[in-house]
Amino acid sequence: MVDTKSSKKDKERGRDKTRKRAAS
């Protein structure tokens, strides 16, 4: 459970970072 949550959070964080960078 923790592994899946961590993976999902990490993936979402990475996508958010890329989106923020592109927007910037």
C-alpha positions as CSV (number, residue, x, y, z in Angstrom):
1,M,0.0,0.0,0.0
2,V,2.7,2.5,1.0
3,D,4.8,1.5,-2.1
4,T,1.8,2.2,-4.4
5,K,1.0,5.4,-2.8
6,S,4.6,6.6,-2.8
7,S,4.9,5.6,-6.5
8,K,1.7,7.5,-7.4
9,K,2.7,10.5,-5.4
10,D,6.1,10.5,-7.0
11,K,4.6,10.2,-10.5
12,E,2.1,13.0,-9.8
13,R,4.9,15.1,-8.3
14,G,7.1,14.6,-11.4
15,R,4.2,15.4,-13.7
16,D,3.3,18.5,-11.7
17,K,7.0,19.6,-11.8
18,T,7.1,19.2,-15.6
19,R,3.8,21.0,-16.1
20,K,5.0,23.9,-13.8
21,R,8.2,24.1,-15.7
22,A,6.5,24.2,-19.1
23,A,4.0,26.8,-17.8
24,S,6.9,28.8,-16.5
